[in-house]
Amino acid sequence: MILTKLPRFHLSLASSHFNFINPNRPVQLARTLFSLAPKSNLATVEPISDSSTLEDAPVEIPLDKLFIPPETDISGEDSSTLAARILKGSNIVLSKYARDAQVVQADYVKSSVRTEDCPGDGLPEFALVGRSNVGKSSLLNSLVKRKRLALTSKKPGKTQCINHFRINDNWYLVDLPGYGFASAPHELKLDWNKFTKDYFLNRSTLVSVFLLIDASLPPKQIDLDYANWLGQNQVPMTMVFTKCDKRKKKKNGGKRPEENIKEFQDLIQGFFETTPPWIMTSSVTNQGRDEILLHMAQLRNYWLKH
């Protein structure tokens, strides 16, 4: 399947679904009501304890801000029923493809500096990318429940290759070089930029890019530019907001992660026809781990079918 097929299909399908319902009517979703999935979908996913860092105040998500996967119809559902189908801490509606999400095996395969050197077995893959020090390696380790599968470093910018990790022998997680590390040599930054973009545009087995954004900080222009580039090139993208456990003190001018997330979404809304999927995460509390795996599962199973 060509790279541009999946996002274009998502855009047109999502728009057709929203025509059934008044898009100006928000769905009020109490965080305590968010459900991961019906039991049949979660049979292979280990539950995690709910994070205590999130407040229980209701969150309103307008219907036109939800991400509705292909072949998913919400036209006949009331607000409470729909709320139970939305992944906690996200705008993602679960579909019938959200199954087989558990990670039972994870192995490092290889590191490449050219797209053509990446594994050629045709397995679907998800790429993790983000600004240096955003917590990318920590998130990858959290997803697979391995402390040192992807080595973390106190020195940002250590990932310099396209690193493939095979999951359950049937799909890949891909760790890409971080961007925006000021101390990296200029020539090295240019090389990273070139081969990462080449990978996005020419890797036929890429199902989706997971763009990691630090939710403990106000929106950074470099992250906005990256999201803009992915949108303009119709590369499938999910926004993963990291460090959602961190709370800045109001007296010091800090904002809550939810405030930074909303500001980021408002700033990029012009880059996309419909709102991209997004998920709140924390590698400290494991918040968002199950949600990411279920989202990857439904995208992956749909990709394999089509």
Disulfide bonds with the S-S distance in Angstrom:
none
